Amino acid sequence: MKKTLLALAVTSVYFPSFSSIAADDKTQADDVMVVTANRFEQPVTSVLAPFNVVTRQDIDKVQAKTLTEVIGLLPGVQVTQNGGRGQLASIMVRGTNSDQVLVLVDGIRMARAAKGAVDFNQIPLTQVERIEFTRGARAALYGSEAIGGVINIITLADVDTPSKTKLNVGIGSHNYQEASASGAYKVGDNGLLQLAAGYEDDEGYNVKPQLGINDGDKHGFGSRNAMIAYHQRFSDTLKGFVSTRWYKNQYQYDSSYVDSWDYENNKPKPPVNVHQYMQSEPELFDYSAGLDLDLGRYQSKIIADYQHQTNFDYNKAATTLPAVASQDEKFTQRNLQWNNHFTVNENLQLVGGVDWRKESWKDKLSTDAFSRNNTGVYGIGLVNVNDFSLESSMRLDDNQQYGSQFTYNVAGGWYITDEVQLRTSYGTAFKAPNLYQLYSPSYGTDTLNPEKSKNAEIAVVANYSLIDLAVTGYRMEIDNLIGFNNTSWKYYNEPGKSKIKGIEVEADFDTGFLSHQLNFDFKDPRNSKGERLDRREKFSFKWVGTASFGDLDSALTYQYHGKRPDQYGLTGELPAYDTWDLALTYWLQPKLALKGRVANLLDEQYETAGGYEMPGRTYYTSINYQF
């Protein structure tokens, strides 16, 4: 059975050579090509940073329904979620905040980041072709937010992709329904039309029960999404694309509370139950176009992108019609990127470019509207001599609001033996305060300073015939960590240094018919006072086992997550938990599959965010046809 790449950071960098220059006996002929690590296409085995690739086949094998389910299996990742499907979900990498992880879609950051961390539950999995994930400081390549790592969600196919169609329909627990179609179709000899559309509905359950207040509420999720892209090869050296993506989601959440304070007279009053059954309706439009020039030793790529996202929230329990918005906001982002890659000789490559971005946030419930520009200039040098590799990158960001920020990163690799490589790196990064943290009328502080970090790591990576293994140790220091004061209800910069240190262990091996991918994560994330950062676990273990028996494919997943402090939980600490998931695919015909999945197989009761119950045992089944 072919090994899946899911949870396989071990393949990140076994080999220092650049196969785009000269292949040697250390470069695999079937190397997966990636673009996120150094902003040009290179074999995953030549990357010096911890790196993961998740393909569409990997996603289908474990039958994930959401991006959080996929990314949550990767090393160094912790997911917190306010309940079930569609609820607010955050990704924390190596113990950093969720807004200290840069999220890209086809190399472009999402407009929603102008208000903070991206909510992964809102991104339709139907449109995803591949996910690339790198851990550690990457601000010297991408700018703000890339402190913990970079997640690049790739939706675009290559112009040379063969024609294909995929249809899927399914049902599940909580009256779950899904239907999706995607395809790539050749247009003449040099064109490719890419289409995708999806529908999803989940009735949900009460994610935050409050006796006598929200009895009978169900917090569900619905999504409608579509994508169209056209790719054209104009000549042997020039190709381009245009694309548009759209989704409109809706989900319900709870904001009910007990009102026991008379604010007008500043004194207690008899408690009154206030039922707030909220609905949120985010909608995104994204338009992109790009050109890609390949002259052999020199490649150049330019991309222009425009995003428009709206968020509308209201109380469904209110009797007043039409609905009165509790939140009505608009985000826009214009982005222009120019990237260049030059092969000087077989030992040296140079990369450089310019990023320009204008982001805006408007609160429609007031007259507040804010925007800012950012221009970043970056350069990378990559050297490969025999068993030694060196990467050096630097970047200067000039921002209209917070001025200039300079970041750099240096990484090296040395093959001690043919199978074992020693890697080390040191880099700086920063995270600019977002527009909401700065200018929110209720919570903003316009004097916030950017967060700054220093990141060092060392790793040993081994690639043997029986096992692939990687052990990585890292240490991170963050100055000016942005927090929220629950007394003043304002954002602030925390004085002193927050420190995170940890060890990641990853392995991939086979035992007979069963393939294993597993990772351990030990970390100690603490603020400047020596207190553990909220909701951060110290230990996690993840395992994915896959096997095939004739026409039956199977994937069994196990996760263990240690206890975490949680200031919003009833006891101030969330207990440890573990879950099992089982996915089975039976091939009725070579192109027709019947699928079934049981999530949370043993019906574990647990929370990843205090007060919000995660789903119990959940069943899904679907039929998939590909041609």
TIVOSE-940254 format. One line per 3 residues: number of its first residue (from 1); their letters; for each residue x, y, z of C-alpha. Coordinates in pm, 1 decimal. Layout:
NUM) a) X/Y/Z; ... .
***
This chain:
1) mkk) 0.0/0.0/0.0; 132.5/346.8/-81.1; 216.3/554.3/224.9 .
4) tll) 11.5/865.0/285.5; 189.6/1194.2/339.6; -51.3/1289.1/616.0 .
7) ala) 137.0/1376.1/934.8; 467.6/1318.6/759.7; 696.6/1604.7/843.9 .
10) vts) 970.7/1347.8/847.2; 992.7/1378.2/468.3; 1054.6/1747.9/510.2 .
13) vyf) 1421.9/1752.9/446.0; 1619.3/1447.0/405.9; 1822.0/1570.6/109.6 .
16) psf) 2004.4/1899.8/59.7; 2033.0/1896.4/-319.9; 1805.8/2104.7/-541.5 .
19) ssi) 1669.3/1874.2/-808.5; 1575.5/2177.6/-1016.3; 1951.2/2225.1/-1066.4 .
22) aad) 2106.3/1882.9/-1071.8; 1963.2/1555.0/-954.8; 2191.0/1313.6/-773.0 .
25) dkt) 2160.1/983.3/-595.4; 2003.3/1152.7/-291.6; 1710.5/1302.7/-480.1 .
28) qad) 1404.4/1087.7/-525.5; 1263.2/1082.7/-876.0; 910.6/1110.9/-744.3 .
31) dvm) 982.0/1401.2/-503.5; 675.7/1599.8/-414.7; 721.9/1956.8/-535.6 .
34) vvt) 629.7/2235.0/-292.1; 621.7/2615.6/-313.9; 561.8/2747.0/39.0 .
37) anr) 898.4/2678.0/204.6; 1105.0/2930.2/4.6; 847.2/3078.8/-234.5 .
40) feq) 963.4/2881.3/-537.1; 897.3/2527.0/-654.9; 1140.6/2277.0/-505.2 .
43) pvt) 1140.3/1912.2/-390.8; 1008.3/1868.2/-39.3; 1322.4/1670.0/39.6 .
46) svl) 1538.8/1980.9/-18.0; 1357.7/2197.8/238.1; 1549.4/2280.4/557.1 .
49) apf) 1245.6/2379.3/765.3; 1006.6/2123.6/921.3; 753.9/2072.3/642.7 .
52) nvv) 434.3/1878.0/572.7; 235.4/1814.0/258.6; -125.0/1693.8/271.6 .
55) trq) -269.5/1589.6/-63.5; -630.2/1559.8/-172.8; -587.2/1182.0/-155.9 .
58) did) -477.9/1208.0/207.7; -786.4/1413.6/292.4; -1014.4/1164.9/119.9 .
61) kvq) -849.8/867.8/289.6; -927.6/986.8/643.6; -1261.7/1129.4/518.1 .
64) akt) -1212.6/1462.1/695.5; -1505.1/1704.2/681.9; -1319.3/2018.2/789.8 .
67) lte) -979.4/2179.4/757.1; -936.5/2166.0/1134.2; -967.5/1785.6/1125.6 .
70) vig) -691.2/1766.6/864.9; -451.7/2022.9/1009.9; -512.5/1897.8/1364.1 .
73) llp) -331.5/1573.1/1275.2; -8.6/1752.6/1185.5; 292.1/1786.0/1419.7 .
76) gvq) 301.9/2083.6/1652.8; -63.7/2173.1/1594.2; -330.5/2217.7/1862.0 .
79) vtq) -694.2/2294.9/1775.4; -939.3/2475.2/2003.1; -1302.8/2489.2/1896.8 .
82) ngg) -1622.3/2625.3/2049.5; -1816.0/2303.8/1991.1; -1910.4/2125.3/1669.6 .
85) rgq) -1909.3/2186.0/1295.4; -1893.7/2550.7/1197.6; -1817.3/2686.2/1543.9 .
88) las) -1522.0/2918.9/1598.0; -1202.1/2717.1/1556.1; -844.5/2828.5/1616.3 .
91) imv) -512.9/2669.4/1521.0; -213.4/2707.9/1753.6; 129.4/2597.7/1630.4 .
94) rgt) 410.5/2524.7/1876.6; 214.9/2695.2/2153.9; 186.3/3031.3/1977.1 .
97) nsd) -139.3/3225.3/1953.9; -375.0/3143.4/1668.9; -306.2/3484.3/1510.4 .
100) qvl) 69.7/3413.5/1516.0; 25.6/3156.4/1239.4; 13.1/3293.5/886.6 .
103) vlv) -267.1/3142.3/677.2; -244.5/3165.8/298.2; -481.3/3052.5/25.3 .
106) dgi) -286.8/2996.7/-296.2; -4.7/3203.1/-148.8; -228.8/3498.8/-54.1 .
109) rma) -322.2/3583.1/305.5; -691.3/3596.8/390.2; -871.5/3930.8/432.0 .
112) raa) -1025.8/3816.0/762.7; -679.0/3839.4/920.0; -735.5/4217.5/941.3 .
115) kga) -946.0/4138.7/1249.3; -740.0/3852.8/1388.0; -695.5/3480.5/1347.8 .
118) vdf) -858.8/3303.1/1054.5; -1155.3/3080.2/1142.2; -1064.3/2754.9/966.5 .
121) nqi) -1414.8/2614.1/998.9; -1539.4/2864.6/742.3; -1305.1/2753.5/460.4 .
124) plt) -1474.8/2488.4/241.4; -1272.9/2168.3/216.9; -1433.1/2098.0/-122.8 .
127) qve) -1204.7/2351.0/-288.7; -877.7/2226.0/-136.6; -629.5/2046.6/-363.6 .
130) rie) -334.6/2039.1/-125.5; -210.5/2185.1/204.1; 151.0/2284.8/269.2 .
133) ftr) 260.3/2352.1/626.7; 591.5/2472.5/763.4; 675.5/2531.1/1129.1 .
136) gar) 897.3/2797.3/1280.2; 966.5/3164.1/1207.6; 906.8/3247.9/840.1 .
139) aal) 855.1/3626.0/863.0; 1175.3/3678.0/662.3; 980.2/3532.8/369.8 .
142) ygs) 619.6/3635.0/436.1; 613.7/3922.4/686.2; 372.0/3967.4/975.9 .
145) eai) 211.9/3674.2/1161.7; 459.5/3403.7/1054.2; 589.7/3342.7/1408.8 .
148) ggv) 466.8/2988.6/1473.6; 450.1/2879.6/1111.1; 279.4/2912.2/773.3 .
151) ini) -20.1/2716.8/640.4; -75.0/2742.9/265.2; -411.7/2606.9/145.9 .
154) itl) -381.0/2540.8/-226.1; -694.3/2531.4/-441.2; -550.3/2585.8/-789.4 .
157) adv) -452.2/2298.9/-1016.8; -167.6/2309.8/-1267.1; -240.4/2382.0/-1633.4 .
160) dtp) -102.7/2037.3/-1722.4; -344.6/1852.1/-1493.0; -529.7/1576.0/-1682.9 .
163) skt) -906.8/1599.4/-1714.7; -1100.3/1451.9/-1421.5; -1436.9/1474.6/-1244.4 .
166) kln) -1530.2/1389.1/-887.3; -1883.4/1366.4/-747.3; -1973.7/1309.6/-383.1 .
169) vgi) -2298.7/1289.3/-183.4; -2333.1/1196.1/182.0; -2534.9/1202.8/503.1 .
172) gsh) -2457.5/1171.1/871.4; -2548.0/1232.9/1233.3; -2725.1/1555.9/1336.2 .
175) nyq) -2911.9/1543.8/1003.1; -2586.4/1608.0/819.8; -2606.6/1640.8/440.0 .
178) eas) -2337.7/1709.1/183.1; -2301.2/1721.0/-192.7; -2003.7/1834.2/-395.4 .
181) asg) -1866.9/1825.4/-746.8; -1524.5/1920.8/-874.5; -1339.3/1876.6/-1197.3 .
184) ayk) -1059.9/1983.6/-1427.8; -1123.9/1983.8/-1802.0; -883.4/2030.5/-2088.5 .
187) vgd) -964.9/2318.7/-2323.7; -776.2/2258.6/-2643.7; -410.7/2162.5/-2611.6 .
190) ngl) -306.2/2441.5/-2375.9; -603.8/2533.6/-2158.5; -757.6/2393.8/-1841.5 .
193) lql) -1093.5/2479.6/-1686.8; -1122.2/2405.3/-1314.7; -1462.7/2391.9/-1141.7 .
196) aag) -1578.8/2311.1/-789.2; -1906.5/2352.4/-602.2; -2027.8/2227.5/-266.6 .
199) yed) -2327.7/2216.3/-36.5; -2324.3/2124.0/330.5; -2578.7/2132.2/612.3 .
202) deg) -2546.2/2016.4/972.2; -2834.0/2061.0/1217.3; -2587.1/2049.7/1505.0 .
205) ynv) -2652.0/2026.5/1877.7; -2642.1/2255.2/2179.9; -2271.2/2330.8/2211.7 .
208) kpq) -2309.9/2534.3/2532.3; -2611.8/2410.6/2734.0; -2744.7/2655.2/2994.2 .
211) lgi) -3031.0/2503.5/3189.0; -3346.5/2710.4/3173.8; -3198.5/2960.2/2927.8 .
214) ndg) -3121.9/2793.9/2593.4; -3299.9/2459.4/2633.0; -3371.1/2302.8/2293.0 .
217) dkh) -3128.3/2521.0/2095.4; -2920.8/2356.5/1824.6; -2609.9/2520.1/1689.7 .
220) gfg) -2565.4/2402.1/1334.3; -2379.4/2496.4/1019.8; -2457.6/2545.3/651.4 .
223) srn) -2232.4/2623.4/357.1; -2270.3/2700.4/-11.1; -1948.1/2741.0/-206.3 .
226) ami) -1816.7/2751.8/-560.3; -1495.3/2805.8/-748.1; -1400.5/2856.0/-1112.1 .
229) ayh) -1053.2/2897.0/-1257.0; -907.2/2898.7/-1604.6; -542.8/2816.4/-1674.6 .
232) qrf) -371.2/2883.7/-2007.8; -27.0/2794.7/-2139.3; 63.7/3068.5/-2388.3 .
235) sdt) 400.7/2919.5/-2483.9; 666.6/2683.6/-2354.5; 785.0/2959.2/-2119.4 .
238) lkg) 468.3/3149.5/-2022.9; 145.0/3043.1/-1853.8; -126.8/3221.6/-1659.0 .
241) fvs) -453.3/3186.1/-1471.4; -764.4/3370.0/-1357.6; -983.6/3242.6/-1074.0 .
244) trw) -1267.0/3331.5/-842.9; -1377.5/3165.5/-519.8; -1699.3/3219.6/-326.3 .
247) ykn) -1856.0/3085.5/-12.3; -2155.2/3184.5/196.1; -2190.3/3013.5/531.1 .
250) qyq) -2422.3/3036.3/825.2; -2385.5/2897.4/1173.5; -2555.6/2940.1/1508.2 .
253) yds) -2380.9/3003.7/1839.0; -2482.6/3087.4/2195.7; -2438.3/3421.3/2371.8 .
256) syv) -2698.6/3368.2/2644.5; -2623.2/3492.8/2994.9; -2772.9/3575.1/3332.7 .
259) dsw) -2814.4/3949.9/3385.6; -2776.7/4025.3/3757.2; -2638.9/4378.6/3756.3 .
262) dye) -2813.3/4715.3/3733.2; -2564.1/4918.4/3532.3; -2766.5/5239.0/3550.3 .
265) nnk) -2761.7/5241.9/3930.3; -2441.4/5038.8/3965.0; -2583.8/4777.0/4199.7 .
268) pkp) -2700.7/4413.8/4195.6; -3051.2/4325.0/4081.9; -3262.4/4007.7/4072.0 .
271) pvn) -3112.2/3776.9/3806.6; -3280.4/3765.8/3466.4; -3211.6/3500.5/3201.9 .
274) vhq) -3119.6/3657.9/2866.7; -3153.1/3417.5/2573.8; -2931.6/3503.1/2278.2 .
277) ymq) -2950.1/3243.2/2003.4; -2710.5/3399.4/1754.9; -2660.9/3340.3/1385.0 .
280) sep) -2352.1/3443.9/1191.3; -2346.0/3472.6/812.1; -1996.5/3522.3/665.8 .
283) elf) -1960.6/3558.3/288.7; -1640.0/3577.5/84.3; -1557.9/3671.7/-275.2 .
286) dys) -1199.3/3625.7/-394.3; -1068.1/3718.4/-740.9; -714.4/3630.5/-855.9 .
289) agl) -502.2/3644.3/-1169.4; -141.2/3553.9/-1232.5; 135.5/3504.7/-1486.9 .
292) dld) 423.4/3257.5/-1457.9; 737.6/3292.2/-1669.4; 990.9/3007.0/-1688.3 .
295) lgr) 1313.0/3067.0/-1883.5; 1500.0/2772.9/-1737.7; 1751.9/2929.3/-1500.9 .
298) yqs) 1519.6/3223.8/-1435.0; 1155.0/3208.8/-1324.6; 925.5/3499.8/-1244.6 .
301) kii) 569.5/3505.9/-1115.7; 324.5/3789.2/-1058.1; -13.5/3755.3/-883.0 .
304) ady) -288.6/4010.7/-825.9; -570.0/3935.8/-581.1; -880.1/4111.9/-446.2 .
307) qhq) -1091.0/3983.8/-155.4; -1419.5/4107.8/-17.4; -1568.4/3949.6/296.0 .
310) tnf) -1873.7/4044.7/500.5; -1983.7/3919.3/844.2; -2342.2/3966.5/962.1 .
313) dyn) -2453.2/3846.1/1308.5; -2795.7/3872.8/1471.6; -3006.5/3720.9/1749.2 .
316) kaa) -3245.8/3460.2/1608.1; -3427.9/3449.0/1941.8; -3527.9/3814.4/1912.4 .
319) ttl) -3891.9/3884.4/1825.5; -3817.5/4208.4/1639.3; -3826.9/4186.0/1260.3 .
322) pav) -3632.9/4250.3/1047.3; -3335.9/4114.4/1236.9; -3121.6/4373.8/1412.0 .
325) asq) -2750.8/4315.6/1356.4; -2523.8/4267.5/1654.6; -2227.8/4269.7/1416.5 .
328) dek) -2213.1/4393.3/1059.6; -1867.8/4438.5/913.0; -1679.2/4431.5/588.0 .
331) ftq) -1319.9/4335.9/508.6; -1140.7/4410.8/183.1; -788.7/4329.2/75.9 .
334) rnl) -588.8/4411.6/-235.5; -270.7/4217.3/-288.9; 5.9/4227.0/-548.3 .
337) qwn) 304.0/3989.6/-544.9; 608.8/3967.5/-768.6; 849.0/3679.8/-707.8 .
340) nhf) 1170.9/3586.9/-890.1; 1395.2/3280.5/-878.1; 1738.9/3263.7/-1041.3 .
343) tvn) 1971.6/2962.4/-1058.8; 2325.5/3102.9/-1061.7; 2493.9/2762.7/-1087.4 .
346) enl) 2452.9/2411.5/-952.2; 2548.0/2530.2/-602.7; 2369.6/2863.5/-569.9 .
349) qlv) 2011.4/2986.7/-608.9; 1869.9/3334.2/-543.9; 1509.7/3431.7/-473.1 .
352) ggv) 1366.7/3780.1/-431.2; 1052.7/3980.2/-470.2; 804.4/4240.3/-354.3 .
355) dwr) 468.4/4206.2/-174.7; 217.0/4491.2/-157.0; -105.6/4473.0/39.1 .
358) kes) -386.1/4711.6/135.7; -626.9/4583.7/397.8; -945.6/4751.2/521.5 .
361) wkd) -1200.2/4688.0/794.6; -1533.7/4869.0/822.0; -1784.9/4842.6/1107.2 .
364) kls) -2120.6/4907.0/939.9; -2292.1/4960.0/1276.1; -2091.1/5278.9/1319.9 .
367) tda) -1898.1/5516.3/1099.9; -1571.5/5340.8/1178.2; -1358.6/5243.9/879.2 .
370) fsr) -985.9/5175.8/889.8; -724.3/5073.1/634.7; -347.6/5049.4/597.0 .
373) nnt) -86.4/4961.6/334.9; 211.2/4728.9/368.1; 502.6/4682.3/129.3 .
376) gvy) 753.9/4404.2/184.1; 1081.9/4343.0/2.1; 1260.4/4009.4/55.3 .
379) gig) 1560.3/3812.8/-64.9; 1677.2/3452.4/-19.2; 2004.9/3277.4/-93.4 .
382) lvn) 2033.3/2897.0/-106.4; 2370.9/2722.6/-122.5; 2433.9/2351.4/-170.0 .
385) vnd) 2787.1/2205.4/-165.2; 2825.1/1828.8/-135.1; 2666.8/1727.5/197.9 .
388) fsl) 2618.2/2084.2/321.7; 2321.6/2317.3/265.7; 2267.1/2676.3/371.3 .
391) ess) 1964.4/2903.9/345.1; 1968.1/3272.4/432.0; 1671.6/3509.7/397.4 .
394) mrl) 1586.0/3864.2/497.4; 1288.4/4093.2/458.0; 1198.2/4457.2/516.5 .
397) ddn) 832.6/4547.2/573.8; 718.6/4908.4/555.1; 373.4/4954.9/707.1 .
400) qqy) 164.1/5270.0/697.5; 56.6/5222.0/1059.6; 351.4/5073.7/1255.2 .
403) gsq) 656.2/5167.8/1046.8; 939.0/4940.3/933.0; 1022.8/4588.8/1051.6 .
406) fty) 1336.0/4394.4/951.8; 1346.4/4015.6/989.7; 1596.1/3747.9/892.6 .
409) nva) 1645.5/3371.4/902.8; 1951.9/3147.8/865.2; 1933.2/2767.1/833.4 .
412) ggw) 2188.0/2496.8/766.7; 2193.1/2124.0/699.7; 2473.0/1867.5/712.6 .
415) yit) 2454.0/1502.4/610.4; 2649.5/1323.3/881.8; 2590.8/995.7/696.4 .
418) dev) 2394.9/906.5/385.4; 2087.7/848.6/603.2; 2119.8/1109.8/880.1 .
421) qlr) 2106.5/1486.7/848.7; 2169.0/1748.3/1118.6; 1975.9/2073.9/1074.9 .
424) tsy) 1976.6/2399.7/1264.0; 1819.6/2742.9/1216.8; 1778.3/3081.2/1381.2 .
427) gta) 1530.0/3347.6/1279.1; 1334.4/3652.2/1382.8; 967.2/3726.4/1323.5 .
430) fka) 696.4/3974.1/1413.8; 320.3/4007.0/1429.3; 161.1/4345.8/1373.1 .
433) pnl) -147.0/4434.0/1579.6; -452.4/4386.0/1360.4; -697.5/4663.7/1279.1 .
436) yql) -953.0/4538.7/1531.8; -700.2/4531.8/1817.0; -596.5/4885.2/1730.2 .
439) ysp) -921.5/5058.9/1647.4; -1218.9/4868.8/1788.7; -1434.6/5135.7/1961.3 .
442) syg) -1495.0/4906.7/2259.3; -1173.1/4707.3/2291.3; -901.6/4866.7/2077.8 .
445) tdt) -576.2/5031.0/2186.3; -419.2/5243.3/1913.5; -77.8/5251.1/2084.4 .
448) lnp) -13.2/4877.0/2056.9; 333.2/4774.9/1938.5; 410.2/4479.0/1710.2 .
451) eks) 499.3/4148.6/1874.4; 857.5/4041.4/1803.9; 1008.5/3695.6/1831.9 .
454) kna) 1336.5/3507.8/1813.2; 1330.2/3141.3/1717.2; 1609.9/2882.0/1734.1 .
457) eia) 1586.6/2513.2/1654.3; 1799.6/2206.0/1596.5; 1691.2/1877.2/1442.8 .
460) vva) 1819.5/1531.8/1355.2; 1646.5/1372.2/1057.2; 1703.2/1008.4/960.7 .
463) nys) 1578.1/822.0/656.1; 1630.8/445.0/676.7; 1471.2/168.8/474.0 .
466) lid) 1260.1/53.8/771.9; 1177.2/387.1/935.5; 1182.1/762.5/876.1 .
469) lav) 1247.1/956.9/1196.1; 1289.3/1322.3/1296.3; 1356.2/1483.7/1634.0 .
472) tgy) 1335.7/1863.9/1654.6; 1404.6/2087.8/1952.0; 1306.6/2455.1/1946.4 .
475) rme) 1307.4/2762.6/2165.5; 1110.1/3081.3/2106.6; 1103.6/3419.2/2281.0 .
478) idn) 825.1/3670.3/2213.5; 836.1/4036.3/2319.2; 529.4/4263.9/2342.9 .
481) lig) 284.8/3973.8/2341.2; -61.6/4119.8/2277.9; -316.8/4016.7/2538.5 .
484) fnn) -666.5/4115.1/2647.6; -732.6/4268.9/2988.6; -1057.6/4130.8/3134.2 .
487) tsw) -1079.5/4425.0/3376.0; -1029.3/4719.2/3140.3; -1169.1/4525.7/2840.2 .
490) kyy) -880.8/4651.1/2629.0; -595.6/4495.1/2433.1; -248.3/4558.9/2570.5 .
493) nep) 118.8/4466.2/2522.8; 239.7/4234.8/2795.7; 575.6/4350.5/2938.3 .
496) gks) 870.3/4112.6/2937.0; 931.8/3800.3/2729.9; 700.4/3506.1/2675.8 .
499) kik) 900.7/3187.6/2623.4; 811.7/2863.4/2448.7; 1039.2/2562.4/2428.7 .
502) gie) 960.6/2218.4/2299.4; 1057.2/1891.2/2134.0; 882.3/1726.1/1838.8 .
505) vea) 929.7/1360.4/1750.0; 796.0/1221.7/1423.1; 811.4/874.4/1271.5 .
508) dfd) 684.7/685.7/967.3; 716.8/308.7/928.9; 537.0/-8.9/821.3 .
511) tgf) 456.9/-324.3/1018.1; 332.9/-583.1/774.4; 12.4/-462.2/609.5 .
514) lsh) -20.0/-156.4/836.4; 143.7/182.4/768.4; 206.6/412.1/1065.0 .
517) qln) 256.1/787.9/1085.5; 291.5/927.8/1435.4; 419.7/1230.1/1621.0 .
520) fdf) 482.8/1334.9/1982.4; 484.6/1697.9/2089.5; 632.3/1815.8/2421.8 .
523) kdp) 624.5/2190.9/2488.9; 631.9/2442.2/2771.6; 465.9/2773.5/2668.6 .
526) rns) 483.8/3042.8/2939.9; 423.1/3414.7/2962.9; 661.8/3669.5/3112.4 .
529) kge) 533.6/3585.9/3463.4; 620.5/3219.8/3422.1; 252.9/3117.0/3392.8 .
532) rld) 147.7/2861.9/3132.2; -23.7/3026.2/2837.2; -398.9/2976.0/2835.8 .
535) rre) -538.9/2661.6/2666.0; -189.4/2533.6/2577.0; -124.1/2165.0/2630.5 .
538) kfs) 220.4/2041.2/2733.0; 198.2/1703.4/2559.3; 17.5/1551.1/2264.3 .
541) fkw) 43.2/1228.7/2067.2; -109.5/1159.2/1724.6; -114.4/841.7/1519.7 .
544) vgt) -257.5/757.8/1177.8; -268.1/393.9/1069.7; -367.6/297.9/714.6 .
547) asf) -415.6/-40.8/551.7; -577.6/-200.2/247.8; -749.3/-538.3/222.4 .
550) gdl) -838.2/-605.1/-138.4; -1108.8/-352.8/-231.3; -1127.0/-212.1/122.6 .
553) dsa) -912.7/83.0/238.7; -905.7/176.1/604.8; -769.1/461.2/815.9 .
556) lty) -765.4/459.5/1196.0; -669.4/778.0/1379.7; -581.1/828.1/1745.8 .
559) qyh) -511.8/1153.3/1929.3; -416.4/1223.7/2290.6; -405.4/1577.7/2428.1 .
562) gkr) -285.8/1666.0/2777.3; -459.6/1890.0/3029.3; -466.0/2264.1/2961.8 .
565) pdq) -528.1/2576.2/3170.9; -846.3/2759.1/3065.7; -953.2/3080.4/3236.1 .
568) ygl) -1305.2/3041.5/3097.4; -1355.9/2683.4/3219.3; -1547.6/2596.0/3534.9 .
571) tge) -1237.3/2471.2/3719.2; -971.2/2678.8/3541.3; -827.2/2366.8/3378.6 .
574) lpa) -945.1/2135.5/3104.4; -870.1/1764.7/3159.1; -673.0/1548.8/2917.1 .
577) ydt) -867.0/1357.8/2652.0; -814.3/1107.3/2373.0; -1019.0/1020.2/2064.7 .
580) wdl) -1033.9/750.6/1797.9; -1167.5/795.8/1442.9; -1229.2/517.2/1190.1 .
583) alt) -1272.7/563.0/813.2; -1349.2/281.6/566.3; -1363.3/300.3/185.6 .
586) ywl) -1501.2/9.7/-17.9; -1439.7/21.2/-392.6; -1754.8/-110.0/-560.4 .
589) qpk) -1589.0/-42.0/-895.0; -1250.4/108.4/-982.4; -1408.9/456.1/-993.1 .
592) lal) -1700.3/414.1/-752.2; -1652.2/402.9/-374.7; -1880.4/363.6/-74.9 .
595) kgr) -1741.5/541.6/229.5; -1816.6/531.9/599.9; -1665.8/710.7/896.3 .
598) van) -1715.1/710.7/1272.2; -1569.3/1017.0/1443.3; -1502.7/999.0/1817.8 .
601) lld) -1546.3/623.0/1801.2; -1552.5/568.1/2180.6; -1786.1/864.6/2246.9 .
604) eqy) -1535.1/1063.0/2454.0; -1682.9/1363.4/2637.3; -1437.9/1652.6/2625.2 .
607) eta) -1387.6/2022.1/2564.5; -1112.3/2208.4/2379.5; -1252.0/2546.4/2493.4 .
610) ggy) -1401.0/2588.0/2840.2; -1780.9/2554.9/2849.5; -1818.4/2423.4/2492.1 .
613) emp) -1892.8/2053.5/2445.1; -1730.7/1879.6/2150.4; -1937.4/1631.1/1946.6 .
616) grt) -1987.4/1279.8/2077.2; -1980.4/973.7/1853.5; -2074.8/1085.4/1501.6 .
619) yyt) -2148.3/877.8/1190.3; -2101.4/967.7/824.1; -2154.5/778.7/499.4 .
622) sin) -2111.2/888.2/138.0; -2081.6/769.2/-220.3; -1793.7/894.7/-431.0 .
625) yqf) -1761.6/866.8/-809.2; -1452.3/970.4/-1004.0; -1396.7/963.5/-1376.4 .
***
